[in-house]
């Protein structure tokens, strides 16, 4: 599984190993997102690795197999929570989400596995939020010594550290995503009051040769306010082949960004380097 695998471009049947560590080192950025760009597809990486780690739990013949000691994988686990818009959906970048998307791609089961082995408070806070701000039904698997301890553990973390902080603005320079946040969601005597606003921009690497699920949408803008997606992205295209996909679904013209000289942005086929143009550089970020 961890042995280096076939190089990119080799026949698919010429596999020498699972190439797990190489993929994490080479194709996961410092914010924990993958070269696929799409949050939906990046989540598949972290969730699949979580299943692998559960299968290898307690195996001590190869220390590198414990990815909970790998800083890149640790970032992958919580990489989607910073991409949450107004406490609800994951930002619908690339082949991900739908129009006015309300789905969140962070996996509770992956977070539960990670919390069991690392006890990182942010994982407990994330689980609590995704479980509708309670611990009902939460438990570890049947192979854990005390499966029912998960709920009380999470409640203790929330009491000590508070809930997950969705109110702070963030810049994810490795992935290429900035989000400005203001307002919040308040619990009042008369019910909930939601005046949160989010303004976000994406400037990631859409030209990587293996960025299959990215769109031509650098400097794509998004706005959510008062629980409404004000400027929704179309998300996962209705078709993933032919003109409908390349000239509309992925095309610059249908995103909230700039079209210059009636041409879509540069594509991975327009460049000759192995890594594409890279992520945009931020000179200044101010909340």
C-alpha positions in Angstrom: 0.0 0.0 0.0 2.7 2.5 0.9 5.3 1.3 -1.6 5.9 3.9 -4.4 3.6 3.3 -7.4 3.7 3.8 -11.1 4.7 7.2 -12.4 2.1 9.5 -14.0 1.7 8.5 -17.6 2.5 4.8 -17.1 -0.1 2.3 -18.2 -2.7 1.9 -15.6 -1.9 -1.8 -15.2 1.7 -1.1 -14.4 1.2 -0.6 -10.7 4.1 -1.2 -8.3 2.5 0.0 -5.1 -0.2 2.1 -3.6 1.9 5.2 -3.6 0.1 6.6 -0.6 2.9 8.7 1.0 4.0 10.1 -2.4 0.5 11.3 -3.2 0.2 13.0 0.2 3.6 14.7 -0.1 3.3 15.8 -3.8 -0.4 16.4 -4.3 -1.8 17.8 -1.0 -1.2 21.5 -0.2 -0.4 22.9 3.1 -4.1 23.6 3.8 -4.9 19.9 3.4 -6.7 20.2 0.0 -5.7 18.1 -3.0 -4.9 18.8 -6.6 -8.4 17.8 -7.5 -9.5 21.3 -6.3 -13.1 20.2 -5.9 -13.9 19.9 -2.2 -16.2 16.9 -3.0 -13.3 15.0 -4.6 -10.7 16.1 -2.0 -13.0 14.7 0.7 -12.8 11.3 -1.0 -9.0 11.2 -0.4 -9.3 11.9 3.3 -12.2 9.6 3.8 -10.5 6.7 2.0 -7.4 7.2 4.0 -9.4 7.2 7.2 -10.8 3.7 6.2 -7.2 2.6 5.5 -6.0 3.8 8.9 -8.8 2.0 10.7 -7.8 -1.2 8.9 -4.2 -0.7 10.0 -4.9 0.4 13.6 -2.4 -1.3 16.0 -0.1 -2.4 13.2 3.4 -1.6 14.4 5.6 -3.2 11.7 5.7 0.0 9.6 5.6 3.3 11.7 4.9 5.5 8.6 1.6 3.7 8.2 0.2 5.7 11.1 -0.8 8.8 9.2 -2.1 10.4 12.3 1.6 11.3 12.8 1.7 12.8 9.3 1.1 16.6 9.4 -0.3 16.6 5.8 -3.0 14.1 6.6 -3.8 15.8 9.8 -4.6 19.0 7.8 -6.6 16.9 5.3 -9.0 15.8 8.0 -10.2 19.3 8.8 -9.6 20.9 5.5 -13.2 21.4 4.5 -14.5 23.1 7.6 -12.7 26.4 6.8 -14.5 26.2 3.4 -18.0 26.3 5.1 -20.2 29.2 4.1 -22.4 30.8 6.7 -22.2 27.7 8.9 -24.0 25.6 6.2 -22.6 24.3 2.9 -19.1 23.6 1.7 -18.1 26.1 -1.0 -19.1 24.5 -4.4 -15.8 24.9 -6.3 -15.1 22.8 -9.3 -17.0 19.6 -9.7 -18.7 20.0 -6.4 -22.1 20.9 -5.0 -25.1 22.3 -6.8 -26.7 25.7 -7.4 -27.3 27.3 -4.0 -25.6 24.3 -2.6 -26.6 23.4 1.0 -24.5 20.2 1.5 -21.4 19.9 3.7 -18.7 17.4 2.5 -17.0 17.0 5.9 -17.4 13.4 7.0 -18.4 12.9 10.7 -17.1 9.3 10.6 -13.7 10.5 9.5 -13.6 13.1 12.2 -14.7 10.5 14.8 -11.8 8.2 13.8 -9.4 11.1 13.9 -10.5 12.3 17.3 -10.3 8.8 18.8 -6.5 8.7 18.0 -5.5 12.4 18.3 -8.0 14.0 20.7 -7.6 17.3 18.8 -10.3 19.7 20.1 -11.1 21.1 16.6 -12.3 17.6 15.5 -14.7 17.4 18.5 -16.0 20.9 17.7 -16.5 19.9 14.1 -18.4 16.8 15.0 -20.6 18.7 17.4 -21.6 21.2 14.7 -22.2 18.6 12.0 -24.3 16.6 14.4 -26.8 19.5 14.8 -25.0 20.8 17.9 -25.6 17.8 20.1 -24.0 14.4 20.7 -27.1 12.3 20.1 -26.2 9.0 18.5 -22.5 9.6 18.6 -20.2 6.7 19.6 -17.0 5.0 18.6 -17.1 1.6 16.8 -17.6 -1.7 18.6 -13.9 -2.4 18.7 -13.3 0.6 21.0 -13.0 -0.2 24.7 -15.6 2.4 25.7 -17.7 3.3 22.6 -20.1 5.5 24.6 -17.3 7.8 25.8 -17.4 9.8 22.6 -20.5 11.9 23.5 -19.3 13.0 26.9 -15.8 13.7 25.5 -17.2 16.0 22.9 -19.5 17.8 25.4 -16.4 18.4 27.6 -14.4 19.9 24.7 -17.3 22.2 23.7 -17.6 23.4 27.3 -13.9 24.1 27.6 -13.1 25.5 24.1 -16.5 26.6 22.8 -18.1 25.7 19.5 -16.3 25.7 16.1 -15.4 29.3 15.2 -17.2 30.2 12.0 -17.0 33.9 12.5 -13.4 34.6 11.7 -12.1 35.5 8.3 -9.5 33.2 6.7 -6.9 33.1 4.0 -5.8 29.6 2.8 -2.8 30.5 0.7 -1.8 27.0 -0.1 -5.2 26.1 -1.6 -5.9 29.6 -2.9 -9.0 30.6 -1.1 -9.9 33.7 1.0 -13.1 34.4 2.9 -14.2 37.5 4.7 -16.8 36.9 7.4 -19.0 39.3 9.4 -22.0 38.9 11.6 -22.9 35.6 13.3 -25.7 33.2 14.2 -27.2 34.2 17.5 -29.4 32.2 19.9 -31.9 34.7 21.4 -35.0 34.4 23.6 -37.1 34.9 20.4 -35.2 32.3 18.4 -32.3 32.3 16.1 -31.0 35.5 14.6 -28.8 35.0 11.5 -26.9 38.1 10.1 -23.8 36.4 9.0 -22.3 37.5 5.7 -19.5 35.7 3.8 -17.5 37.1 0.8 -15.1 34.6 -0.7 -12.6 34.4 -3.6 -10.9 31.4 -5.1 -7.4 31.7 -6.7 -6.1 28.2 -6.7 -4.2 26.1 -9.3 -6.7 25.1 -11.9 -4.0 24.2 -14.5 -2.4 21.2 -12.8 -2.2 18.2 -15.2 -4.0 16.1 -12.7 -6.5 18.7 -11.6 -9.3 16.8 -13.3 -12.2 18.3 -11.3 -11.2 22.0 -11.3 -12.9 24.6 -13.4 -11.5 27.6 -15.3 -12.6 30.0 -12.6 -9.6 31.7 -11.1 -10.7 34.8 -9.1 -14.2 33.3 -8.8 -16.3 35.3 -6.3 -19.1 34.2 -4.0 -21.4 35.9 -1.5 -23.7 34.4 1.1 -25.8 36.5 3.5 -28.6 35.9 6.0 -28.7 32.2 5.1 -29.0 32.8 1.3 -26.4 32.2 -1.4 -26.6 35.5 -3.1 -24.3 34.8 -6.0 -24.4 31.0 -6.4 -21.9 28.9 -8.4 -23.5 26.3 -10.6 -21.4 23.6 -8.9 -21.1 20.1 -10.4 -22.0 20.4 -14.1 -25.1 18.7 -15.4 -22.8 16.7 -17.8 -19.1 15.7 -17.5 -18.3 15.2 -21.1 -18.4 16.9 -24.5 -19.2 20.6 -25.2 -21.7 20.8 -22.4 -18.9 20.2 -19.9 -15.9 22.0 -21.5 -17.7 24.9 -23.1 -20.2 25.6 -20.4 -19.9 23.5 -17.2 -16.2 24.2 -16.6 -16.0 27.4 -18.7 -15.0 30.8 -17.3 -18.1 32.4 -18.8 -20.5 30.8 -16.3 -18.6 31.6 -13.2 -18.5 34.9 -11.2 -15.2 36.0 -12.6 -13.6 37.8 -15.6 -13.8 36.7 -19.2 -11.1 38.5 -21.3 -11.4 38.8 -25.1 -14.2 36.2 -25.2 -11.8 33.4 -24.2 -11.8 31.1 -21.3 -8.9 31.1 -18.8 -5.7 29.2 -19.5 -6.1 25.4 -19.3 -3.7 22.6 -18.4 -3.4 21.9 -22.1 -2.0 25.4 -22.8 1.1 24.9 -20.7 4.1 22.7 -20.8 5.3 22.6 -17.1 4.6 19.7 -14.9 2.9 21.6 -12.2 0.8 24.2 -14.0 0.7 27.9 -13.2 0.4 27.3 -9.5 -1.7 29.1 -6.9 -2.2 32.9 -7.0 0.0 34.9 -4.8 -1.7 37.1 -2.2 0.1 40.4 -1.5 -2.2 41.6 1.3 -5.1 40.3 3.3 -7.1 42.4 5.7 -10.2 41.5 7.6 
